[in-house]
Amino acid sequence: MAVLQVRGLSKSFFGYPVLKDVALELTAGEVHGLVGENGAGKSTLMKILAGVYARDSGEVLLDGKRVEFGHPVQAYAAGISTVFQEFNLLAERTVAENIYLGRELRVRGLVSLKRMNGSTRELLQSLGVTSIAPTALVRDLSVAQQQIVEIAKALSYDARVISMDEPTAALADHEVELLYAIIRRLTQRGVAILYVSHRLREIFDLCDRITVLKDGELVTTAAASELDEDELVRLMVGRPLASFFPGRLDGTVLGDVALELAGVGNTAVDGVTMQLRRGEIVGVAGLQGAGRTELLEGISGAVPFTRGQIRIDGATVSITRPRQAIRRHIAHITEDRKATGLSLNQGVLDNALTIVRATRPRQVSSARRRAAALFVDLELSARGPDQEVRFLSGGNQQKVVLAKWLLTEPRVILLDEPTRGIDVGAKHALYTIVRELAASGLAILMVSSELPELIGMSDRILVMHDGRLVDQLPAGSSEERILRAASGITESEHVA
């Protein structure tokens, strides 16, 4: 029997339907993937199950009995917990205090920290986690550890169903493995997991069944074993995966060397020598900690190189801080757009003008005029230039970051995880933009953890291992070949 059933669920906002007659079923011990583009209705469905939104029609059944939630506390009490992307934790409280916030454990009527700490320790141990102390302040925890606290909090309510919204969006590779292990422990205990992610590999790694939503409607529910990535993408966006990565555009010409590194190094990378030409997209591959991000930070002056040379258009330059890189027409789009790329409470136009205002105040007026046309070229979807970027989708937020840097008129663009946390449709749009930028003569150096993305978009692939550049591979190289190089395995070692 199903633990959770959703039947005929519909929801509208201001007369606009966002869910239309949606059905969903979760069984005990199942990981059920929920996928779709931004705007497909995934978040709305999760929030209805969490008691954040009230449904307009349809029903939710738990263990065959109809349930109604007017508040998230009621959903928790019924055994349905949700771990959202934005954690609901108090930074200045301990792990135990967060888990039992508002329902503190007591002894003889008095709040008992000892009892809460002991119970929290048991919850964490049940997840196989011993590295988090119940008395630790949440502010001192990593993102992955905070996520574990949210999961432990869900378990403290004796959760039967746990919904997870993009749980790996901000995690390193080794932290993703820890999350996988925790999910497996939960399903072994009979907990049903509703798993929302844009990362298709995770969906196939973890999920037993997959439900696809498109434009608020149910497309299909199928066993994961009956689908592959190409078919799943086609169901989500209406086009096959093979068309996702646009090839080099007609008229794209490889020009002169725009950026050259000669034996550069700092505390994170060492002895890196490479060239980047105009019109070229060069991918950078490597495992977590290989020095990919640090390479871009060295070029941009965020963490400057202490040895070696940087040459721009053949001239040796010194870049010891980001302003110098900007003056040299280098744009650095960082991997975490919310933390380092955007001012979330400011409007679209204010964000786009941030760097010009800080570095070229006399050009603000002309940049403001150019911004409107740039938003059109990027196909930015926003209510207007004053809309706060926190209300935009991930793909549109990334377009605002691009606009901010394109207004500086760069010649070299450093892209770090450019499609992290955005849906597959928005990824395709960004890939097209990147190809157009290359065709216009810009030189692009792109770091990505997604090998299909690197293979599909790169004219060459540089592979890093332990802070060093260890290989250069041609376009279209296989994932196996890239991973061997990224792991430090040479061709001769592989043959042997």
Helices and strands as residue ranges (DSSP letters): E 2-13, E 16-27, E 31-35, H 42-49, E 57-62, E 65-67, H 72-78, E 80-83, H 95-99, E 106-107, E 110-111, H 113-126, G 138-140, H 143-156, E 161-165, H 173-188, E 192-196, H 200-206, E 209-214, E 217-223, G 224-226, H 229-237, G 241-243, E 257-265, E 272-277, E 281-285, H 292-300, E 307-312, E 315-317, H 322-327, E 330-333, I 337-341, H 348-352, H 354-359, G 361-363, H 364-377, G 389-391, H 394-406, E 412-416, H 424-439, E 443-447, H 451-457, E 460-465, E 468-474, H 479-486, H 491-495
